[in-house]
Amino acid sequence: MAQDPLIAALEEDARNQASRIIEEAQEAREAILRQARGDAQREGEERLSEAKERLRKTRAARINTARTKAAGMKLGVRQELITRAIDEARKSFFSLKGADYSKLLSHLYGELERDWARARLDEAPVVRVNPADVGIIRADGAAVKPDESIAAGVVFESADGRVRFENTVSSRIERAKKNMIPAINEMLFDEVLS
């Protein structure tokens, strides 16, 4: 019987140890669950933050793309309007008749004659004009040749055809475009393109 109290004490001690082990396991389980919940919450917050940052970058990229496209379209419309304005100016010169047209052609001829004299004093030019304009030009002894490809203007060429000076409405407009486009843009849109 002496064994009974010893066995009972051992059983009691085993129960106490089992109870402590169960409590420690439950506490460990709770700590692990708290840690897992905290880790999951932190990971969720990090992922949410990363997703928000990706979304912000995507939004900014799309806004920039839309702004770039809009600016391109705006520039395209401006260029089209400027081109139309230049074409209308060209048409108005081509539509000149009578004394106004003769005055324009004589002015273009006179400018070209001065430029030719400064560049090639020793050679008389071959003067090319539209066949309809042959009677308008007073070439002072230079050979005047009709040329269907010339409209509203005068062309001087050397006898061998190597040197060519052109003073037509179209060539002057092309040379003046560099200065005309910003000026027209400013008149039409109140700002200058850079």
Secondary structure, DSSP 8 states (H G I E B T S, - for coil): -THHHHHHHHHHHHHHHHHHHHHHHHHHHHHHHHHHHHHHHHHHHHHHHHHHHHHHHHHHHHHHHHHHHHHHHHHHHHHHHHHHHHHHHHHHHHT--HHHHHHHHHHHHHHHHHHHHHH-TTS--EEEE-GGGTTT---TTSEEEE-TT--SEEEEE-TTS--EEEEEHHHHHHHHHHHHHHHHHHHHHSS---
